Amino acid sequence: MDTPSRNAGQGREPHRDPEGDRRRIDELEERLRKARGPASDEPKLDLRVSHRQTGVAYRVLVDMIAGLLVGGFFGYWLDRWMGWTPYSLVAGLVLGLAAGVNNAWRVIRAYSEEAARGNDSRLP
């Protein structure tokens, strides 16, 4: 008696039509291609703008991290020198964060002004 469980290991399925499947897939792809329209209608992404935005984002990241590290270092150094164990470190971290945010804000503002003018030739 042939049951589906006996035919499972033989690699043959009686109702499969691979050519019909391929033909249906090709027809579906053609219909999708017609529905989407020509590919040239899509606007091209200006890679210079994308690279510029990535550069600004990395600069903001570095400014924030550098502010925290420098503030933390000076706070730790003051803790050791003056003996104000937790207070100088916390104050240094807060001041470093404020300095990092200030630098990041200046970079973002400069980028926004250049983008509004359309002057993207200068790198950050």
Backbone as JSON Lines, residues from 0, in Angstrom:
{"i":0,"aa":"M","n":[0.84,-1.17,0.0],"ca":[0.0,0.0,0.0],"c":[0.89,1.23,0.0]}
{"i":1,"aa":"D","n":[0.66,2.17,-0.97],"ca":[1.44,3.41,-1.05],"c":[0.73,4.5,-0.27]}
{"i":2,"aa":"T","n":[1.38,4.94,0.76],"ca":[0.87,6.05,1.56],"c":[1.86,7.2,1.46]}
{"i":3,"aa":"P","n":[1.44,8.4,1.79],"ca":[2.37,9.54,1.72],"c":[3.6,9.36,2.61]}
{"i":4,"aa":"S","n":[3.44,8.66,3.74],"ca":[4.6,8.48,4.62],"c":[5.61,7.51,3.99]}
{"i":5,"aa":"R","n":[5.15,6.56,3.18],"ca":[6.08,5.65,2.51],"c":[6.8,6.33,1.37]}
{"i":6,"aa":"N","n":[6.13,7.27,0.68],"ca":[6.74,7.97,-0.45],"c":[7.62,9.13,0.0]}
{"i":7,"aa":"A","n":[7.59,9.49,1.28],"ca":[8.33,10.67,1.75],"c":[9.82,10.5,1.58]}
{"i":8,"aa":"G","n":[10.37,9.34,1.8],"ca":[11.8,9.13,1.71],"c":[12.29,8.93,0.29]}
{"i":9,"aa":"Q","n":[11.4,8.75,-0.69],"ca":[11.81,8.46,-2.05],"c":[12.08,9.72,-2.87]}
{"i":10,"aa":"G","n":[11.74,10.89,-2.35],"ca":[12.02,12.13,-3.05],"c":[11.09,12.42,-4.21]}
{"i":11,"aa":"R","n":[10.04,11.67,-4.37],"ca":[9.1,11.9,-5.47],"c":[7.75,12.27,-4.9]}
{"i":12,"aa":"E","n":[7.19,13.31,-5.45],"ca":[5.82,13.67,-5.09],"c":[4.99,13.58,-6.36]}
{"i":13,"aa":"P","n":[3.89,12.86,-6.34],"ca":[3.15,12.6,-7.57],"c":[2.5,13.83,-8.19]}
{"i":14,"aa":"H","n":[2.2,14.89,-7.41],"ca":[1.43,16.01,-7.95],"c":[2.28,17.27,-8.15]}
{"i":15,"aa":"R","n":[3.59,17.14,-8.21],"ca":[4.46,18.3,-8.38],"c":[4.67,18.57,-9.87]}
{"i":16,"aa":"D","n":[4.66,19.84,-10.24],"ca":[4.91,20.27,-11.61],"c":[5.93,21.4,-11.56]}
{"i":17,"aa":"P","n":[7.23,21.1,-11.57],"ca":[8.24,22.15,-11.43],"c":[8.22,23.16,-12.58]}
{"i":18,"aa":"E","n":[7.93,22.72,-13.79],"ca":[7.87,23.64,-14.92],"c":[6.7,24.6,-14.78]}
{"i":19,"aa":"G","n":[5.58,24.09,-14.31],"ca":[4.41,24.94,-14.09],"c":[4.66,25.95,-12.97]}
{"i":20,"aa":"D","n":[5.36,25.51,-11.93],"ca":[5.71,26.43,-10.83],"c":[6.62,27.54,-11.35]}
{"i":21,"aa":"R","n":[7.61,27.19,-12.14],"ca":[8.56,28.19,-12.68],"c":[7.83,29.15,-13.59]}
{"i":22,"aa":"R","n":[6.91,28.65,-14.4],"ca":[6.14,29.49,-15.31],"c":[5.25,30.46,-14.52]}
{"i":23,"aa":"R","n":[4.62,29.98,-13.45],"ca":[3.78,30.86,-12.63],"c":[4.62,31.93,-11.94]}
{"i":24,"aa":"I","n":[5.8,31.58,-11.48],"ca":[6.69,32.56,-10.84],"c":[7.13,33.61,-11.86]}
{"i":25,"aa":"D","n":[7.46,33.18,-13.07],"ca":[7.86,34.14,-14.11],"c":[6.71,35.09,-14.46]}
{"i":26,"aa":"E","n":[5.5,34.55,-14.55],"ca":[4.35,35.39,-14.84],"c":[4.1,36.39,-13.72]}
{"i":27,"aa":"L","n":[4.25,35.95,-12.48],"ca":[4.07,36.84,-11.34],"c":[5.14,37.94,-11.33]}
{"i":28,"aa":"E","n":[6.37,37.59,-11.62],"ca":[7.43,38.6,-11.69],"c":[7.16,39.61,-12.78]}
{"i":29,"aa":"E","n":[6.67,39.16,-13.91],"ca":[6.35,40.07,-15.01],"c":[5.22,41.02,-14.63]}
{"i":30,"aa":"R","n":[4.19,40.5,-13.96],"ca":[3.09,41.36,-13.51],"c":[3.57,42.38,-12.49]}
{"i":31,"aa":"L","n":[4.45,41.97,-11.57],"ca":[5.01,42.9,-10.6],"c":[5.85,43.98,-11.27]}
{"i":32,"aa":"R","n":[6.64,43.58,-12.25],"ca":[7.47,44.54,-12.99],"c":[6.59,45.58,-13.7]}
{"i":33,"aa":"K","n":[5.48,45.14,-14.28],"ca":[4.58,46.08,-14.96],"c":[3.88,46.98,-13.96]}
{"i":34,"aa":"A","n":[3.51,46.43,-12.79],"ca":[2.82,47.23,-11.77],"c":[3.74,48.28,-11.15]}
{"i":35,"aa":"R","n":[5.0,47.96,-11.0],"ca":[5.95,48.9,-10.4],"c":[6.33,50.01,-11.37]}
{"i":36,"aa":"G","n":[6.26,49.77,-12.63],"ca":[6.63,50.77,-13.62],"c":[8.13,50.73,-13.88]}
{"i":37,"aa":"P","n":[8.6,51.66,-14.7],"ca":[10.03,51.67,-15.02],"c":[10.87,52.05,-13.79]}
{"i":38,"aa":"A","n":[12.03,51.44,-13.69],"ca":[12.9,51.66,-12.54],"c":[13.58,53.02,-12.59]}
{"i":39,"aa":"S","n":[13.63,53.66,-13.74],"ca":[14.33,54.94,-13.86],"c":[13.54,56.09,-13.25]}
{"i":40,"aa":"D","n":[12.28,55.89,-12.88],"ca":[11.48,56.96,-12.27],"c":[11.89,57.23,-10.83]}
{"i":41,"aa":"E","n":[12.58,56.31,-10.19],"ca":[12.97,56.49,-8.8],"c":[14.09,57.52,-8.71]}
{"i":42,"aa":"P","n":[14.01,58.44,-7.74],"ca":[15.09,59.43,-7.62],"c":[16.38,58.77,-7.15]}
{"i":43,"aa":"K","n":[17.47,59.25,-7.69],"ca":[18.78,58.72,-7.3],"c":[19.21,59.38,-6.01]}
{"i":44,"aa":"L","n":[19.78,58.61,-5.11],"ca":[20.3,59.12,-3.84],"c":[21.67,59.72,-4.08]}
{"i":45,"aa":"D","n":[21.85,60.95,-3.65],"ca":[23.15,61.6,-3.78],"c":[24.04,61.07,-2.67]}
{"i":46,"aa":"L","n":[25.07,60.3,-3.04],"ca":[25.92,59.67,-2.04],"c":[26.78,60.68,-1.29]}
{"i":47,"aa":"R","n":[27.03,61.84,-1.89],"ca":[27.8,62.86,-1.17],"c":[27.04,63.32,0.06]}
{"i":48,"aa":"V","n":[25.73,63.48,-0.05],"ca":[24.93,63.89,1.09],"c":[24.92,62.79,2.14]}
{"i":49,"aa":"S","n":[24.8,61.57,1.7],"ca":[24.78,60.46,2.63],"c":[26.11,60.35,3.38]}
{"i":50,"aa":"H","n":[27.23,60.49,2.69],"ca":[28.53,60.44,3.34],"c":[28.7,61.63,4.28]}
{"i":51,"aa":"R","n":[28.21,62.76,3.89],"ca":[28.3,63.96,4.74],"c":[27.5,63.75,6.02]}
{"i":52,"aa":"Q","n":[26.31,63.21,5.92],"ca":[25.5,62.95,7.1],"c":[26.15,61.93,8.01]}
{"i":53,"aa":"T","n":[26.76,60.91,7.43],"ca":[27.45,59.91,8.23],"c":[28.64,60.53,8.94]}
{"i":54,"aa":"G","n":[29.37,61.4,8.26],"ca":[30.5,62.08,8.89],"c":[30.07,62.95,10.05]}
{"i":55,"aa":"V","n":[28.96,63.66,9.88],"ca":[28.45,64.51,10.97],"c":[27.99,63.64,12.14]}
{"i":56,"aa":"A","n":[27.35,62.53,11.85],"ca":[26.89,61.64,12.93],"c":[28.07,61.08,13.72]}
{"i":57,"aa":"Y","n":[29.13,60.67,13.03],"ca":[30.3,60.16,13.74],"c":[30.97,61.27,14.55]}
{"i":58,"aa":"R","n":[31.0,62.47,14.01],"ca":[31.61,63.57,14.75],"c":[30.82,63.86,16.03]}
{"i":59,"aa":"V","n":[29.5,63.84,15.95],"ca":[28.68,64.05,17.13],"c":[28.95,62.95,18.16]}
{"i":60,"aa":"L","n":[29.04,61.71,17.71],"ca":[29.32,60.59,18.61],"c":[30.67,60.76,19.29]}
{"i":61,"aa":"V","n":[31.69,61.12,18.53],"ca":[33.03,61.3,19.09],"c":[33.05,62.47,20.06]}
{"i":62,"aa":"D","n":[32.36,63.56,19.73],"ca":[32.32,64.71,20.65],"c":[31.67,64.34,21.98]}
{"i":63,"aa":"M","n":[30.6,63.58,21.93],"ca":[29.92,63.19,23.17],"c":[30.81,62.27,24.02]}
{"i":64,"aa":"I","n":[31.41,61.29,23.39],"ca":[32.26,60.36,24.13],"c":[33.51,61.06,24.66]}
{"i":65,"aa":"A","n":[34.11,61.92,23.85],"ca":[35.31,62.63,24.29],"c":[34.99,63.55,25.46]}
{"i":66,"aa":"G","n":[33.86,64.23,25.42],"ca":[33.48,65.09,26.54],"c":[33.34,64.3,27.83]}
{"i":67,"aa":"L","n":[32.7,63.16,27.75],"ca":[32.55,62.32,28.95],"c":[33.89,61.81,29.45]}
{"i":68,"aa":"L","n":[34.75,61.38,28.55],"ca":[36.05,60.85,28.96],"c":[36.94,61.93,29.57]}
{"i":69,"aa":"V","n":[37.0,63.09,28.95],"ca":[37.84,64.16,29.48],"c":[37.3,64.66,30.81]}
{"i":70,"aa":"G","n":[35.99,64.85,30.89],"ca":[35.39,65.28,32.16],"c":[35.58,64.24,33.25]}
{"i":71,"aa":"G","n":[35.41,62.99,32.9],"ca":[35.62,61.92,33.88],"c":[37.06,61.84,34.34]}
{"i":72,"aa":"F","n":[38.0,62.03,33.42],"ca":[39.42,61.99,33.78],"c":[39.76,63.13,34.73]}
{"i":73,"aa":"F","n":[39.33,64.36,34.41],"ca":[39.64,65.49,35.28],"c":[38.94,65.35,36.63]}
{"i":74,"aa":"G","n":[37.73,64.84,36.63],"ca":[37.03,64.62,37.9],"c":[37.74,63.58,38.75]}
{"i":75,"aa":"Y","n":[38.18,62.51,38.15],"ca":[38.92,61.48,38.88],"c":[40.24,62.03,39.4]}
{"i":76,"aa":"W","n":[40.92,62.81,38.57],"ca":[42.19,63.41,38.97],"c":[41.99,64.36,40.16]}
{"i":77,"aa":"L","n":[40.92,65.19,40.12],"ca":[40.64,66.08,41.25],"c":[40.27,65.28,42.5]}
{"i":78,"aa":"D","n":[39.54,64.18,42.33],"ca":[39.22,63.32,43.48],"c":[40.49,62.83,44.16]}
{"i":79,"aa":"R","n":[41.43,62.38,43.39],"ca":[42.67,61.86,43.96],"c":[43.52,62.97,44.57]}
{"i":80,"aa":"W","n":[43.56,64.12,43.93],"ca":[44.42,65.21,44.38],"c":[43.85,65.93,45.6]}
{"i":81,"aa":"M","n":[42.54,66.22,45.56],"ca":[41.92,66.99,46.63],"c":[41.26,66.11,47.69]}
{"i":82,"aa":"G","n":[41.01,64.86,47.38],"ca":[40.38,63.96,48.34],"c":[38.87,64.07,48.42]}
{"i":83,"aa":"W","n":[38.24,64.6,47.41],"ca":[36.78,64.73,47.38],"c":[36.19,63.53,46.64]}
{"i":84,"aa":"T","n":[36.33,62.4,47.11],"ca":[36.19,61.14,46.39],"c":[35.04,61.07,45.39]}
{"i":85,"aa":"P","n":[33.78,61.1,45.72],"ca":[32.82,60.91,44.62],"c":[32.4,62.2,43.93]}
{"i":86,"aa":"Y","n":[32.58,63.34,44.58],"ca":[31.95,64.57,44.1],"c":[32.62,65.14,42.85]}
{"i":87,"aa":"S","n":[33.93,65.13,42.8],"ca":[34.61,65.69,41.62],"c":[34.37,64.83,40.38]}
{"i":88,"aa":"L","n":[34.32,63.52,40.54],"ca":[34.07,62.64,39.41],"c":[32.69,62.9,38.83]}
{"i":89,"aa":"V","n":[31.7,63.02,39.7],"ca":[30.33,63.28,39.23],"c":[30.26,64.64,38.55]}
{"i":90,"aa":"A","n":[30.87,65.65,39.17],"ca":[30.86,66.99,38.57],"c":[31.62,66.99,37.24]}
{"i":91,"aa":"G","n":[32.73,66.27,37.16],"ca":[33.48,66.19,35.91],"c":[32.68,65.52,34.81]}
{"i":92,"aa":"L","n":[31.97,64.47,35.16],"ca":[31.15,63.78,34.16],"c":[30.01,64.68,33.67]}
{"i":93,"aa":"V","n":[29.4,65.41,34.58],"ca":[28.31,66.31,34.19],"c":[28.85,67.43,33.29]}
{"i":94,"aa":"L","n":[29.99,68.02,33.67],"ca":[30.58,69.06,32.84],"c":[31.05,68.5,31.49]}
{"i":95,"aa":"G","n":[31.59,67.29,31.48],"ca":[31.99,66.67,30.22],"c":[30.8,66.4,29.31]}
{"i":96,"aa":"L","n":[29.7,65.96,29.9],"ca":[28.49,65.73,29.11],"c":[27.98,67.05,28.54]}
{"i":97,"aa":"A","n":[27.99,68.1,29.36],"ca":[27.55,69.42,28.87],"c":[28.44,69.91,27.74]}
{"i":98,"aa":"A","n":[29.75,69.71,27.88],"ca":[30.67,70.13,26.82],"c":[30.44,69.32,25.54]}
{"i":99,"aa":"G","n":[30.22,68.02,25.68],"ca":[29.95,67.18,24.51],"c":[28.67,67.57,23.81]}
{"i":100,"aa":"V","n":[27.62,67.86,24.57],"ca":[26.35,68.28,23.98],"c":[26.53,69.62,23.27]}
{"i":101,"aa":"N","n":[27.29,70.54,23.89],"ca":[27.53,71.84,23.27],"c":[28.27,71.69,21.95]}
{"i":102,"aa":"N","n":[29.31,70.88,21.92],"ca":[30.06,70.66,20.67],"c":[29.19,69.99,19.62]}
{"i":103,"aa":"A","n":[28.41,69.01,20.03],"ca":[27.53,68.32,19.08],"c":[26.49,69.29,18.52]}
{"i":104,"aa":"W","n":[25.95,70.15,19.37],"ca":[24.96,71.13,18.92],"c":[25.57,72.09,17.89]}
{"i":105,"aa":"R","n":[26.81,72.52,18.12],"ca":[27.47,73.42,17.18],"c":[27.68,72.73,15.83]}
{"i":106,"aa":"V","n":[28.08,71.47,15.84],"ca":[28.3,70.74,14.58],"c":[26.98,70.55,13.83]}
{"i":107,"aa":"I","n":[25.95,70.18,14.54],"ca":[24.65,69.96,13.9],"c":[24.1,71.27,13.35]}
{"i":108,"aa":"R","n":[24.26,72.35,14.1],"ca":[23.78,73.65,13.63],"c":[24.54,74.09,12.37]}
{"i":109,"aa":"A","n":[25.85,73.9,12.36],"ca":[26.65,74.27,11.18],"c":[26.24,73.42,9.97]}
{"i":110,"aa":"Y","n":[26.01,72.13,10.2],"ca":[25.58,71.25,9.09],"c":[24.22,71.69,8.56]}
{"i":111,"aa":"S","n":[23.31,72.03,9.47],"ca":[21.97,72.45,9.04],"c":[22.02,73.73,8.23]}
{"i":112,"aa":"E","n":[22.87,74.68,8.64],"ca":[22.99,75.92,7.9],"c":[23.58,75.68,6.51]}
{"i":113,"aa":"E","n":[24.6,74.82,6.42],"ca":[25.18,74.51,5.12],"c":[24.2,73.76,4.23]}
{"i":114,"aa":"A","n":[23.42,72.87,4.82],"ca":[22.44,72.12,4.02],"c":[21.34,73.05,3.52]}
{"i":115,"aa":"A","n":[20.96,74.05,4.33],"ca":[19.94,75.0,3.89],"c":[20.45,75.86,2.75]}
{"i":116,"aa":"R","n":[21.75,76.19,2.77],"ca":[22.34,76.98,1.69],"c":[22.65,76.12,0.47]}
{"i":117,"aa":"G","n":[22.72,74.81,0.68],"ca":[23.06,73.9,-0.43],"c":[24.54,73.78,-0.64]}
{"i":118,"aa":"N","n":[25.34,74.12,0.35],"ca":[26.79,74.06,0.25],"c":[27.29,72.82,0.98]}
{"i":119,"aa":"D","n":[27.41,71.71,0.24],"ca":[27.85,70.46,0.86],"c":[29.26,70.09,0.44]}
{"i":120,"aa":"S","n":[30.05,71.06,-0.01],"ca":[31.39,70.74,-0.49],"c":[32.39,70.56,0.63]}
{"i":121,"aa":"R","n":[32.16,71.18,1.78],"ca":[33.12,71.12,2.89],"c":[32.8,69.93,3.77]}
{"i":122,"aa":"L","n":[33.8,69.17,4.14],"ca":[33.6,68.03,5.02],"c":[33.64,68.48,6.46]}
{"i":123,"aa":"P","n":[33.05,67.7,7.38],"ca":[33.02,68.12,8.79],"c":[34.4,68.15,9.4]}
